Amino acid sequence: MRRTHYVAATAIALIQGTAVSASEGLGGPTLVQMQEIVVPIVDGARAYGRLRIKLVLLARDAAAIPPIEARMPELRETALIAAAEFAKFYASPFAPIDARRLAHDISSALTAQDKEHVISRILLVGVLAERT
């Protein structure tokens, strides 16, 4: 049985500012990778695919990395819920994924959780819809 993969996007910067300021670039990379998120693509009561998502969080500065890592389970749970909601309504293993909408949905959910304002951006670095 042949599995068909549709890769819709790599590296989409989410809405929280479109340009990196000079002061952000001076401190070096402040990236925190989130473990891959995998959610089922369902139609009614039947799962017929999986949506795989890779996210990277851009910390405000180097001092913001430990708080992000400490809250990673909570942030991952939030991203997982947003991804599952997206997959339920908008994902199919037979069509391209609307990566911009997915990025916006996950960004909105994670931004609402970021009470300390330690995350400056959320990067969607990979999305894949596959048939099971």
Steps between C-alpha positions, in 0.01 A plus 500: 500500500642832397482793739457845355650797681420863448742746650334837522752726665842537647594795713210737539548777752181556693338831568667683787716729296628449152846651525778409740639811662873562526492451876347153459780390272782605736440244774545199275245230430236455765308214344319232698381199301172339592464124461309401185121512535296225335121518491249279319306620198146376554184495295203415715601201710783386271864610517652490154817696540749681721611860514864542607614845614843630601523826696788712622451773758710814475574622852507871577861465621734238647356555848155401369610150395481334848141621565396375156661161559338477844156566349555281192246228603230766540597674175508167314154412634365833376658450156365144487145616572522773234643253247229242574232764452657604169530138382138433587369773269765587242749214447494222245772262387374549145539878474757765588492633854418866553822564692425868548173423679663222704783735599252770601289259708800360688655845545179642645470213747864518612498880523200482734700263725810722503417714805867590566558610138811281465418377147560754226399274208379153419642340188317226312795316348325195366153366430410169340166334439520128438255222438492209745 
